[in-house]
Amino acid sequence: MPQLNLDCEGPLTLNDNAFELCETFIPNGGKFFALVSKYDDYLADIEKRPGYKAGDTLKLILPFLKAHGVTHTTMREFSRKTLKVLPRAIEFLRFAKAHWPTFIISTSYCPYLEALCDIAAFPMENVFCTRVEIDAVSLSSKEEKLLRELAQEIASLPMIELPPEAQGLSDLPRESQEVIARLEKIFWEIIPETNARRLLEETNPIGGPEKARAVVQSLERTGLSSEEVLYVGDSITDVEAFELVREARGGTVSFNGNRYALRKAEFYALAPQAAALACLAMIFADGGREALLKEARAGSFGLCERLPDELSSYGKNFRFGLVETEDFEKLVAESETFRKEVRGEAVGALG
């Protein structure tokens, strides 16, 4: 029996909940979040700073959300109001949980996953997500003012540029090096002098190695092996989970993924709706990774004819294949363009 381990934002939902929280509650919050996200990409993928992992953006932004009045209740109600799912995602989740052990492994805040689980009747005990205690921290009026001013400063900084071949800070443009130097001071010198440091110290986003650890924990519950896992992700936070499952010769699919996901997944899928996930899950259930290899080479998807009517059509332009057989840079361009078409330009551009 296979096991499904799914990222949430991308394969199942269209939101970037953290981006949207910033965009709504912080002035110029979209630019603010995009810059912090690029800083996260730099720390995790280029500098590879010890103790820092992809997805820690979600703890870096918390002091600023707190300073702008965001509470746990705010996060929960906002998530319920703004939740947007990929077409057929709810039908797919219901189908998947009825047939196989299925887990969602998401960097997103738990209030957002609670909203998805409510409408999909999916069990929260099968979800790994980022727990946050934003109400447990109190800020003085002086600290709130400082953090609001810093948020606006960050939003005004030039966007960090990360050349694909960059291996260290010196490989970045001079302007980007200067932006990173300022962010270093803000996050690791100024904020630690405020009570908001607790949000940095006590929040552990489910990203990078935490996602790989979540895969292991889910297998401990099911008694299955990594070879029996089909892992679907789309971003930098999925890299370590892809590596874990791929090394065990399980199935790894970049679903409308960006460069980071395509670099580590064995297979890619470009799809406008989540019914395609049901097709891939059925193929994997029939014969594991070897069945995916066969279908990727043939492109026939004959097994998908056994799906229920609501999942039998996976939309126009559905593509599935082996990453290694493609021109990588061309595939990255195509997948990232498709990603933006499906999720929107601003969200699709995030790491």
FIKOLKOL-130244 format. One record per residue (C-alpha): residue in one letter; z, x, y; residue number from 1. Coordinates in Angstrom, 1 decimal, padded with zeros to 4 digits. Example, Ala and Ser with C-alpha at 12.3 -4.5 7.8 and 13.67 -1.06 7.14 Angstrom:
+-------+--------+--------+--------+-------+
: lomar :     zz :     xx :     yy : lumpa :
+-------+--------+--------+--------+-------+
:     A :  007.8 :  012.3 : -004.5 :     1 :
:     S :  007.1 :  013.7 : -001.1 :     2 :
+-------+--------+--------+--------+-------+
This chain:
+-------+--------+--------+--------+-------+
: lomar :     zz :     xx :     yy : lumpa :
+-------+--------+--------+--------+-------+
:     M :  000.0 :  000.0 :  000.0 :     1 :
:     P : -000.9 :  001.4 :  003.4 :     2 :
:     Q :  001.4 :  001.4 :  006.4 :     3 :
:     L :  000.2 :  000.8 :  010.0 :     4 :
:     N :  001.7 :  002.7 :  012.9 :     5 :
:     L :  000.2 :  001.5 :  016.2 :     6 :
:     D :  000.5 :  002.6 :  019.8 :     7 :
:     C :  000.9 : -000.4 :  022.1 :     8 :
:     E : -000.7 :  000.2 :  025.5 :     9 :
:     G : -004.4 :  000.7 :  024.7 :    10 :
:     P : -004.8 : -000.5 :  021.1 :    11 :
:     L : -002.9 : -003.7 :  021.7 :    12 :
:     T : -002.3 : -004.3 :  025.4 :    13 :
:     L : -004.3 : -003.7 :  028.6 :    14 :
:     N : -001.3 : -002.8 :  030.8 :    15 :
:     D :  000.2 :  000.4 :  031.8 :    16 :
:     N :  003.6 : -001.2 :  032.5 :    17 :
:     A :  005.2 :  001.8 :  034.2 :    18 :
:     F :  002.2 :  002.3 :  036.5 :    19 :
:     E :  002.3 : -001.4 :  037.4 :    20 :
:     L :  006.0 : -001.3 :  038.1 :    21 :
:     C :  005.5 :  001.5 :  040.5 :    22 :
:     E :  002.4 : -000.1 :  042.1 :    23 :
:     T :  004.4 : -003.3 :  042.7 :    24 :
:     F :  007.8 : -002.1 :  043.8 :    25 :
:     I :  007.1 :  001.3 :  045.4 :    26 :
:     P :  004.9 :  001.6 :  048.5 :    27 :
:     N :  001.8 :  003.5 :  047.6 :    28 :
:     G :  003.2 :  003.3 :  044.1 :    29 :
:     G : -000.2 :  003.6 :  042.3 :    30 :
:     K : -000.9 :  007.0 :  043.8 :    31 :
:     F :  002.7 :  008.0 :  043.3 :    32 :
:     F :  002.6 :  007.2 :  039.6 :    33 :
:     A : -000.8 :  008.8 :  039.1 :    34 :
:     L :  000.4 :  012.1 :  040.6 :    35 :
:     V :  003.6 :  012.1 :  038.5 :    36 :
:     S :  001.5 :  011.4 :  035.4 :    37 :
:     K : -000.7 :  014.3 :  036.1 :    38 :
:     Y :  002.4 :  016.5 :  036.6 :    39 :
:     D :  003.5 :  015.2 :  033.2 :    40 :
:     D :  000.2 :  016.2 :  031.6 :    41 :
:     Y :  000.5 :  019.7 :  033.1 :    42 :
:     L :  004.0 :  020.2 :  031.8 :    43 :
:     A :  003.3 :  018.9 :  028.4 :    44 :
:     D : -000.2 :  020.1 :  027.7 :    45 :
:     I : -000.7 :  023.2 :  029.8 :    46 :
:     E :  002.7 :  024.8 :  030.5 :    47 :
:     K :  004.1 :  023.4 :  027.3 :    48 :
:     R :  007.6 :  023.6 :  028.8 :    49 :
:     P :  010.4 :  023.7 :  026.3 :    50 :
:     G :  012.4 :  020.5 :  026.2 :    51 :
:     Y :  009.7 :  018.6 :  028.0 :    52 :
:     K :  007.4 :  016.2 :  026.1 :    53 :
:     A :  004.3 :  014.0 :  026.9 :    54 :
:     G :  005.5 :  010.6 :  028.2 :    55 :
:     D :  008.5 :  011.9 :  030.1 :    56 :
:     T :  006.8 :  010.4 :  033.1 :    57 :
:     L :  008.8 :  007.3 :  032.2 :    58 :
:     K :  012.1 :  009.1 :  033.0 :    59 :
:     L :  010.8 :  010.9 :  036.1 :    60 :
:     I :  009.9 :  007.7 :  037.9 :    61 :
:     L :  013.2 :  005.9 :  037.1 :    62 :
:     P :  015.2 :  007.3 :  040.1 :    63 :
:     F :  012.5 :  006.0 :  042.4 :    64 :
:     L :  012.3 :  002.6 :  040.8 :    65 :
:     K :  016.1 :  002.4 :  041.0 :    66 :
:     A :  016.1 :  003.3 :  044.7 :    67 :
:     H :  013.6 :  000.5 :  045.3 :    68 :
:     G :  015.9 : -002.1 :  043.8 :    69 :
:     V :  014.4 : -002.4 :  040.3 :    70 :
:     T :  016.9 : -003.7 :  037.7 :    71 :
:     H :  016.8 : -004.3 :  033.9 :    72 :
:     T :  016.2 : -008.0 :  034.7 :    73 :
:     T :  013.4 : -007.1 :  037.1 :    74 :
:     M :  011.7 : -005.0 :  034.4 :    75 :
:     R :  012.0 : -007.8 :  031.8 :    76 :
:     E :  010.8 : -010.6 :  034.1 :    77 :
:     F :  007.9 : -008.5 :  035.5 :    78 :
:     S :  006.8 : -007.5 :  032.0 :    79 :
:     R :  006.7 : -011.1 :  030.9 :    80 :
:     K :  004.7 : -012.2 :  033.9 :    81 :
:     T :  002.2 : -009.4 :  033.8 :    82 :
:     L :  001.6 : -008.8 :  030.1 :    83 :
:     K : -002.1 : -008.6 :  029.3 :    84 :
:     V : -003.2 : -008.2 :  025.7 :    85 :
:     L : -006.5 : -006.9 :  024.3 :    86 :
:     P : -008.6 : -009.9 :  023.0 :    87 :
:     R : -007.5 : -010.8 :  019.4 :    88 :
:     A : -004.5 : -008.5 :  019.5 :    89 :
:     I : -002.0 : -011.3 :  018.8 :    90 :
:     E : -004.1 : -012.5 :  015.8 :    91 :
:     F : -004.4 : -008.9 :  014.6 :    92 :
:     L : -000.6 : -008.3 :  014.8 :    93 :
:     R :  000.1 : -011.5 :  012.9 :    94 :
:     F : -002.5 : -010.6 :  010.2 :    95 :
:     A : -001.2 : -007.0 :  009.9 :    96 :
:     K :  002.5 : -007.9 :  009.5 :    97 :
:     A :  001.6 : -010.5 :  006.9 :    98 :
:     H : -000.3 : -007.9 :  004.8 :    99 :
:     W :  001.2 : -004.4 :  005.3 :   100 :
:     P :  004.3 : -002.7 :  006.7 :   101 :
:     T :  003.4 : -002.5 :  010.4 :   102 :
:     F :  005.2 : -000.7 :  013.2 :   103 :
:     I :  004.6 : -000.3 :  016.9 :   104 :
:     I :  005.5 :  003.1 :  018.3 :   105 :
:     S :  005.3 :  003.0 :  022.1 :   106 :
:     T :  006.3 :  005.1 :  025.0 :   107 :
:     S :  006.7 :  002.0 :  027.1 :   108 :
:     Y :  010.0 :  000.6 :  028.3 :   109 :
:     C :  011.6 : -001.8 :  025.8 :   110 :
:     P :  011.6 : -004.9 :  028.1 :   111 :
:     Y :  007.8 : -004.7 :  028.0 :   112 :
:     L :  007.7 : -004.5 :  024.2 :   113 :
:     E :  010.1 : -007.5 :  024.0 :   114 :
:     A :  007.6 : -009.5 :  026.0 :   115 :
:     L :  004.8 : -008.6 :  023.5 :   116 :
:     C :  007.0 : -009.4 :  020.5 :   117 :
:     D :  008.0 : -012.7 :  021.9 :   118 :
:     I :  004.4 : -014.0 :  022.1 :   119 :
:     A :  003.2 : -012.3 :  018.9 :   120 :
:     A :  006.3 : -013.3 :  016.8 :   121 :
:     F :  006.5 : -009.6 :  015.9 :   122 :
:     P :  009.9 : -008.2 :  014.9 :   123 :
:     M :  011.5 : -005.9 :  017.4 :   124 :
:     E :  013.2 : -004.1 :  014.6 :   125 :
:     N :  009.7 : -002.7 :  013.8 :   126 :
:     V :  009.3 : -001.4 :  017.3 :   127 :
:     F :  010.1 :  002.1 :  018.6 :   128 :
:     C :  010.2 :  002.1 :  022.4 :   129 :
:     T :  011.9 :  003.8 :  025.5 :   130 :
:     R :  015.4 :  002.4 :  026.1 :   131 :
:     V :  016.6 :  002.6 :  029.7 :   132 :
:     E :  019.9 :  001.9 :  031.3 :   133 :
:     I :  018.8 :  001.6 :  034.9 :   134 :
:     D :  021.7 : -000.8 :  035.7 :   135 :
:     A :  024.3 :  001.7 :  034.6 :   136 :
:     V :  023.6 :  004.1 :  037.5 :   137 :
:     S :  024.8 :  003.5 :  041.0 :   138 :
:     L :  023.2 :  005.2 :  044.1 :   139 :
:     S :  024.7 :  005.5 :  047.5 :   140 :
:     S :  022.7 :  004.2 :  050.5 :   141 :
:     K :  022.1 :  007.9 :  051.5 :   142 :
:     E :  020.7 :  008.6 :  048.0 :   143 :
:     E :  018.5 :  005.5 :  048.0 :   144 :
:     K :  017.1 :  006.5 :  051.4 :   145 :
:     L :  016.4 :  010.1 :  050.2 :   146 :
:     L :  014.6 :  008.9 :  047.0 :   147 :
:     R :  012.5 :  006.4 :  049.0 :   148 :
:     E :  011.4 :  009.2 :  051.3 :   149 :
:     L :  010.6 :  011.5 :  048.4 :   150 :
:     A :  008.5 :  008.7 :  046.8 :   151 :
:     Q :  006.4 :  008.5 :  049.9 :   152 :
:     E :  006.1 :  012.3 :  050.1 :   153 :
:     I :  004.9 :  012.4 :  046.5 :   154 :
:     A :  002.4 :  009.6 :  047.1 :   155 :
:     S :  001.0 :  011.6 :  050.1 :   156 :
:     L :  000.4 :  014.8 :  048.1 :   157 :
:     P : -003.1 :  015.8 :  047.0 :   158 :
:     M : -003.9 :  014.8 :  043.4 :   159 :
:     I : -003.4 :  017.6 :  040.8 :   160 :
:     E : -006.6 :  018.9 :  039.2 :   161 :
:     L : -006.3 :  020.0 :  035.6 :   162 :
:     P : -009.5 :  021.9 :  034.5 :   163 :
:     P : -010.2 :  021.2 :  030.7 :   164 :
:     E : -010.0 :  025.0 :  030.0 :   165 :
:     A : -006.7 :  025.6 :  031.9 :   166 :
:     Q : -004.0 :  027.5 :  029.9 :   167 :
:     G : -001.5 :  028.2 :  032.7 :   168 :
:     L : -000.6 :  027.5 :  036.3 :   169 :
:     S : -002.8 :  030.3 :  037.6 :   170 :
:     D : -005.9 :  028.4 :  036.1 :   171 :
:     L : -005.3 :  025.5 :  038.5 :   172 :
:     P : -006.8 :  025.3 :  042.0 :   173 :
:     R : -004.5 :  026.7 :  044.6 :   174 :
:     E : -003.8 :  023.3 :  046.2 :   175 :
:     S : -002.7 :  021.9 :  042.8 :   176 :
:     Q : -000.4 :  024.9 :  042.3 :   177 :
:     E :  001.3 :  024.1 :  045.6 :   178 :
:     V :  001.7 :  020.5 :  044.7 :   179 :
:     I :  003.3 :  021.4 :  041.4 :   180 :
:     A :  005.7 :  023.8 :  043.2 :   181 :
:     R :  006.9 :  021.0 :  045.4 :   182 :
:     L :  007.3 :  018.6 :  042.5 :   183 :
:     E :  009.3 :  021.3 :  040.7 :   184 :
:     K :  011.8 :  021.4 :  043.6 :   185 :
:     I :  012.0 :  017.6 :  043.8 :   186 :
:     F :  012.6 :  016.9 :  040.2 :   187 :
:     W :  014.6 :  019.9 :  039.1 :   188 :
:     E :  016.5 :  020.8 :  042.3 :   189 :
:     I :  016.8 :  017.8 :  044.6 :   190 :
:     I :  017.2 :  014.9 :  042.2 :   191 :
:     P :  019.8 :  016.7 :  040.1 :   192 :
:     E :  022.1 :  016.8 :  043.2 :   193 :
:     T :  022.1 :  013.0 :  043.3 :   194 :
:     N :  023.6 :  010.4 :  040.9 :   195 :
:     A :  020.0 :  009.6 :  039.9 :   196 :
:     R :  020.2 :  012.7 :  037.7 :   197 :
:     R :  021.8 :  010.5 :  035.0 :   198 :
:     L :  018.5 :  008.7 :  034.6 :   199 :
:     L :  016.7 :  012.0 :  033.9 :   200 :
:     E :  019.5 :  013.2 :  031.6 :   201 :
:     E :  020.1 :  010.0 :  029.6 :   202 :
:     T :  016.6 :  008.6 :  029.2 :   203 :
:     N :  014.6 :  009.7 :  026.2 :   204 :
:     P :  011.0 :  008.4 :  026.3 :   205 :
:     I :  009.3 :  007.8 :  022.9 :   206 :
:     G :  006.5 :  010.2 :  023.5 :   207 :
:     G :  005.1 :  013.4 :  022.0 :   208 :
:     P :  007.4 :  014.6 :  019.2 :   209 :
:     E :  009.5 :  011.4 :  019.4 :   210 :
:     K :  006.5 :  009.4 :  018.3 :   211 :
:     A :  006.0 :  011.8 :  015.3 :   212 :
:     R :  009.8 :  011.3 :  014.6 :   213 :
:     A :  009.3 :  007.6 :  014.7 :   214 :
:     V :  006.6 :  007.8 :  012.1 :   215 :
:     V :  009.0 :  009.6 :  009.8 :   216 :
:     Q :  011.7 :  007.1 :  010.5 :   217 :
:     S :  009.4 :  004.2 :  009.7 :   218 :
:     L :  008.4 :  005.9 :  006.4 :   219 :
:     E :  012.1 :  006.2 :  005.5 :   220 :
:     R :  012.4 :  002.5 :  005.8 :   221 :
:     T :  009.3 :  001.7 :  003.7 :   222 :
:     G :  009.5 :  004.5 :  001.1 :   223 :
:     L :  005.8 :  005.3 :  001.6 :   224 :
:     S :  004.3 :  008.8 :  002.4 :   225 :
:     S :  002.5 :  010.1 :  005.5 :   226 :
:     E : -000.7 :  010.0 :  003.5 :   227 :
:     E : -000.5 :  006.2 :  003.4 :   228 :
:     V : -000.2 :  005.9 :  007.2 :   229 :
:     L : -003.0 :  004.7 :  009.4 :   230 :
:     Y : -002.0 :  005.8 :  012.9 :   231 :
:     V : -003.8 :  004.4 :  015.9 :   232 :
:     G : -003.3 :  005.8 :  019.4 :   233 :
:     D : -005.1 :  006.6 :  022.6 :   234 :
:     S : -003.4 :  009.2 :  024.7 :   235 :
:     I : -001.5 :  012.4 :  025.1 :   236 :
:     T :  001.7 :  010.8 :  023.9 :   237 :
:     D :  000.1 :  010.4 :  020.4 :   238 :
:     V : -000.8 :  014.0 :  019.8 :   239 :
:     E :  002.1 :  015.0 :  017.7 :   240 :
:     A :  001.9 :  011.8 :  015.6 :   241 :
:     F : -001.8 :  012.4 :  015.0 :   242 :
:     E : -001.0 :  016.0 :  013.9 :   243 :
:     L :  001.7 :  014.8 :  011.5 :   244 :
:     V : -000.4 :  012.1 :  009.8 :   245 :
:     R : -003.6 :  014.1 :  009.8 :   246 :
:     E : -001.9 :  017.1 :  008.1 :   247 :
:     A : -000.8 :  014.7 :  005.3 :   248 :
:     R : -004.4 :  013.4 :  005.0 :   249 :
:     G : -003.6 :  010.0 :  006.3 :   250 :
:     G : -005.8 :  008.1 :  008.8 :   251 :
:     T : -005.8 :  009.0 :  012.5 :   252 :
:     V : -007.9 :  006.9 :  014.9 :   253 :
:     S : -008.3 :  007.4 :  018.6 :   254 :
:     F : -008.9 :  003.9 :  019.9 :   255 :
:     N : -010.7 :  003.9 :  023.2 :   256 :
:     G : -008.9 :  007.2 :  023.7 :   257 :
:     N : -008.9 :  009.9 :  026.3 :   258 :
:     R : -009.5 :  013.6 :  025.8 :   259 :
:     Y : -006.0 :  014.4 :  024.5 :   260 :
:     A : -006.3 :  011.7 :  021.7 :   261 :
:     L : -009.8 :  012.7 :  020.7 :   262 :
:     R : -008.8 :  016.3 :  020.5 :   263 :
:     K : -006.3 :  015.5 :  017.7 :   264 :
:     A : -007.5 :  012.3 :  015.9 :   265 :
:     E : -010.0 :  012.6 :  013.0 :   266 :
:     F : -011.7 :  009.3 :  013.7 :   267 :
:     Y : -012.7 :  007.5 :  016.9 :   268 :
:     A : -013.2 :  003.9 :  017.7 :   269 :
:     L : -014.7 :  002.3 :  020.8 :   270 :
:     A : -014.0 : -001.4 :  020.8 :   271 :
:     P : -013.6 : -004.2 :  023.3 :   272 :
:     Q : -011.1 : -006.2 :  021.2 :   273 :
:     A : -008.4 : -005.7 :  018.7 :   274 :
:     A : -010.2 : -007.4 :  015.8 :   275 :
:     A : -011.7 : -004.0 :  015.2 :   276 :
:     L : -008.3 : -002.8 :  014.2 :   277 :
:     A : -008.1 : -005.4 :  011.4 :   278 :
:     C : -011.4 : -004.1 :  010.1 :   279 :
:     L : -010.2 : -000.5 :  010.1 :   280 :
:     A : -006.9 : -001.5 :  008.5 :   281 :
:     M : -008.8 : -003.3 :  005.8 :   282 :
:     I : -010.9 : -000.3 :  005.1 :   283 :
:     F : -007.9 :  002.0 :  005.0 :   284 :
:     A : -006.0 : -000.4 :  002.7 :   285 :
:     D : -009.0 : -000.4 :  000.3 :   286 :
:     G : -009.2 :  003.4 : -000.1 :   287 :
:     G : -007.2 :  005.4 :  002.4 :   288 :
:     R : -008.7 :  008.2 :  004.5 :   289 :
:     E : -011.6 :  008.6 :  002.0 :   290 :
:     A : -012.7 :  005.0 :  002.6 :   291 :
:     L : -012.6 :  005.6 :  006.4 :   292 :
:     L : -014.7 :  008.7 :  005.9 :   293 :
:     K : -017.3 :  006.7 :  003.9 :   294 :
:     E : -017.5 :  003.9 :  006.4 :   295 :
:     A : -017.6 :  006.3 :  009.4 :   296 :
:     R : -020.7 :  008.0 :  007.8 :   297 :
:     A : -022.3 :  004.8 :  006.7 :   298 :
:     G : -021.4 :  002.6 :  009.7 :   299 :
:     S : -021.8 : -000.6 :  007.5 :   300 :
:     F : -018.2 : -002.0 :  007.7 :   301 :
:     G : -018.9 : -004.3 :  004.8 :   302 :
:     L : -015.3 : -004.7 :  003.9 :   303 :
:     C : -014.7 : -006.5 :  007.2 :   304 :
:     E : -016.4 : -009.5 :  005.8 :   305 :
:     R : -013.1 : -010.3 :  004.0 :   306 :
:     L : -011.3 : -010.9 :  007.3 :   307 :
:     P : -010.3 : -014.3 :  008.5 :   308 :
:     D : -012.6 : -016.1 :  010.9 :   309 :
:     E : -010.5 : -015.2 :  014.0 :   310 :
:     L : -010.8 : -011.5 :  013.2 :   311 :
:     S : -014.3 : -011.4 :  011.7 :   312 :
:     S : -016.1 : -010.5 :  015.0 :   313 :
:     Y : -015.0 : -007.3 :  016.7 :   314 :
:     G : -017.2 : -007.6 :  019.8 :   315 :
:     K : -020.4 : -005.9 :  021.0 :   316 :
:     N : -020.6 : -002.1 :  021.2 :   317 :
:     F : -018.0 : -001.5 :  018.5 :   318 :
:     R : -018.4 :  002.1 :  017.4 :   319 :
:     F : -016.5 :  004.0 :  014.7 :   320 :
:     G : -017.1 :  007.6 :  013.6 :   321 :
:     L : -015.9 :  011.1 :  012.9 :   322 :
:     V : -014.9 :  013.1 :  016.0 :   323 :
:     E : -016.1 :  016.4 :  014.5 :   324 :
:     T : -019.7 :  015.1 :  014.0 :   325 :
:     E : -020.1 :  014.3 :  017.7 :   326 :
:     D : -020.8 :  016.4 :  020.8 :   327 :
:     F : -017.2 :  016.5 :  021.9 :   328 :
:     E : -017.7 :  016.5 :  025.7 :   329 :
:     K : -020.2 :  013.7 :  025.4 :   330 :
:     L : -017.8 :  011.7 :  023.2 :   331 :
:     V : -015.0 :  012.2 :  025.7 :   332 :
:     A : -017.1 :  011.0 :  028.5 :   333 :
:     E : -018.2 :  007.9 :  026.5 :   334 :
:     S : -014.7 :  007.1 :  025.3 :   335 :
:     E : -013.1 :  007.5 :  028.7 :   336 :
:     T : -015.7 :  005.4 :  030.3 :   337 :
:     F : -015.3 :  002.7 :  027.7 :   338 :
:     R : -011.5 :  003.0 :  028.1 :   339 :
:     K : -011.8 :  002.3 :  031.9 :   340 :
:     E : -014.2 : -000.7 :  031.3 :   341 :
:     V : -011.7 : -002.3 :  028.9 :   342 :
:     R : -008.4 : -001.5 :  030.7 :   343 :
:     G : -009.6 : -001.1 :  034.3 :   344 :
:     E : -010.4 :  002.0 :  036.4 :   345 :
:     A : -006.8 :  002.9 :  037.5 :   346 :
:     V : -005.0 :  002.4 :  034.2 :   347 :
:     G : -007.9 :  003.9 :  032.2 :   348 :
:     A : -007.8 :  007.1 :  034.2 :   349 :
:     L : -004.1 :  007.9 :  033.3 :   350 :
:     G : -003.3 :  010.5 :  030.6 :   351 :
+-------+--------+--------+--------+-------+
